[in-house]
Amino acid sequence: MERSIVIIGGGLAGLAAGCYGRMNGYATTIYEMHSMPGGVCTAWKRKGYTIDGAVNWVVGTQPDGAFHRFWEELGAAQNWSIHNHERFLIVEDAEGRAFTVYCDADQLEAHMLGIAPEDSGPIRELTGAIRRASKLSMPVDKPAELFGVIDMVKMIGALPVQSFMKKWSKLTVGAFAARFKSPFLREVFPRAFGSDSPMIMVVMMLAWQHGKAAGYIIGGALALVSSIERRYLELGGTVHYNARVEKILVEDDRAVGIRLADGSEHRADWVISAADGRTTIFDMLDGKYVDREIKERYDNPRLFQPLVYVSIGVNHEPAGLPTSIAGLLYPLETPITIAGKEEWTMCVRSYSFDPTLTPEGKNVLIVQYESDYDYWSALRREPARYAAEKERIVSEVVARLEERFPEISGRIEMTDVATPITWERYTGNWRGAYEGWMFDAKSFSSSMRKTLPGLRNFYMAGQWVNPGGGIPTAVMSGNHTVQLICNKDGRRFVTSLPEAGGKGG
Ligand SMILES: Cc1cc2nc3c(=O)[nH]c(=O)nc-3n(C[C@H](O)[C@H](O)[C@H](O)COP(=O)(O)OP(=O)(O)OC[C@H]3O[C@@H](n4cnc5c(N)ncnc54)[C@H](O)[C@@H]3O)c2cc1C
């Protein structure tokens, strides 16, 4: 008889687990609480404008690079069209001087040397690291749990790479920026990347850009998710939307299925939760399968700070707003108060590079701020005040944008605001932490367990067991989870391509 897997959550990790489960002959059923797949990798339409809520850059868009194979197997890469940005970010100071973080390391080096020739030492050290990192290949094909002797030997061979990684992981952006003699670079560099972030994050992000390994998928989240959902259905998988899982059924410390909010029970040989970690561990399993490490992590969470995400549809393309991955970051003369905090800068992103998101000549601008979950959670209990606060934020953002880009006045056709509560409500992610656990130097070099102590036939997948989250990591995690299940079931893990037939894993 066919072995079966129930998958909780139809985000990218759940969809990928479903696809790889089908490729390996399992009967798979995904239960997704929302009316559509994708989870946080999503977009929404307002007045003819599509607001993309996730895809800025996706690792694996370069055919030779790490992760690309997943995108091919999941049916995403076959028809996609990739846009590689020239700029990662532009940061301005109060005098209007700009630091452009170019995606190409040579261009970045020339630009930075033009700004501060006296800083050639740290500048060349940075761009050298970017070039070197762009040539590194990441071991993504297999979960660490299945590493054998050959993999270990390969790891020893990779020791110089590990010491390179360690060096840049230990260094914060703030500490690196302190090496610049130029007061301008010392000011703008930490503003670009966050003073406390590990430098390895900057080096890797820019290395992927330098190697054109992490482009933007034209059509954004909707294009990416719909191609993977299609692949899952073509592989014969089953998915139920509007199906909220309330409990994971357990018999003799073995997961045997799930119970939905409508009371129906669905049994399977294996259960994968690709949903939010807190709900899975403490609600669906009543906190019965935890140890000190898990308790400590959830008692003192270091999560992604949730967002206030303001989108503006304009019947115009503002001049002086070059497209980039992360936007134009500039200081404000008058701050905007969001969740009680005065914000003295604004970062605005233009989506004019993706013609599928708007009718011709129109454009979506997005301004986002990290915000305080508790503030929004309390405000949500008073719907009128919550709505009024969103309105106030929109009008303040619009006013500041009009100061900078006067030509958009009278041409704004759509506004929209998502808050930390929006992410919590639609995707279940704890405290609106849209990418789960914060990425730091420690999590870069360590991995989290995908099992819970004492519970058999159960795995977790997705961003709540992969610190730092991310689109490619989510699909890799779905793949790895099925590899672990195949291993337990004594099956050889295999993968296939949509048209070209089977391929060994
Ligand atoms: C604004 C923004 C920008 C981003 N930019 C990028 C980027 O440029 N590049 C990048 O790589 N990543 C980016 N990310 C991150 C990336 O989108 C996520 O890390 C990734 O999509 C997470 O996938 P997941 O499947 O692990 O989790 P999720 O997407 O959270 O999926 C979990 C799913 O489980 C469902 N669920 C929850 N509870 C239940 C339940 N009880 N019953 C049934 N279903 C349930 C949810 O509805 C959801 O569909 C961005 C995210 C955001 C929000």
The ligand as an ORCA input file, in Angstrom:
! r2SCAN-3c Opt
* xyz 0 1
  C       8.019     41.399      3.004
  C       8.795     40.128      2.799
  C       9.895     40.137      1.960
  C      10.630     38.967      1.772
  N      11.647     38.983      0.875
  C      12.305     37.843      0.591
  C      13.268     37.808     -0.447
  O      13.484     38.773     -1.145
  N      13.939     36.643     -0.644
  C      13.729     35.535      0.110
  O      14.385     34.508     -0.129
  N      12.797     35.530      1.097
  C      12.067     36.646      1.337
  N      11.088     36.646      2.291
  C      10.950     35.482      3.173
  C      10.250     34.285      2.542
  O       9.116     34.693      1.833
  C       9.857     33.286      3.651
  O      10.979     33.033      4.500
  C       9.373     31.935      3.108
  O       8.416     32.129      2.084
  C       8.776     31.108      4.262
  O       8.149     29.944      3.791
  P       7.593     28.824      4.780
  O       6.891     27.846      3.938
  O       8.698     28.355      5.662
  O       6.580     29.569      5.781
  P       5.149     30.271      5.540
  O       5.167     31.004      4.270
  O       4.857     31.014      6.786
  O       4.132     29.063      5.381
  C       3.425     28.511      6.441
  C       2.040     28.147      5.948
  O       1.354     27.442      6.980
  C       0.003     27.877      7.000
  N      -0.532     27.594      8.339
  C      -0.174     28.163      9.507
  N      -0.888     27.627     10.532
  C      -1.701     26.692      9.977
  C      -2.685     25.813     10.518
  N      -2.970     25.793     11.816
  N      -3.352     24.993      9.657
  C      -3.083     25.010      8.317
  N      -2.179     25.849      7.762
  C      -1.492     26.669      8.587
  C       0.103     29.352      6.693
  O      -1.122     29.892      6.264
  C       1.176     29.361      5.616
  O       0.628     29.211      4.336
  C      10.290     37.787      2.459
  C       9.158     37.767      3.283
  C       8.405     38.922      3.436
  C       7.160     38.864      4.260
*
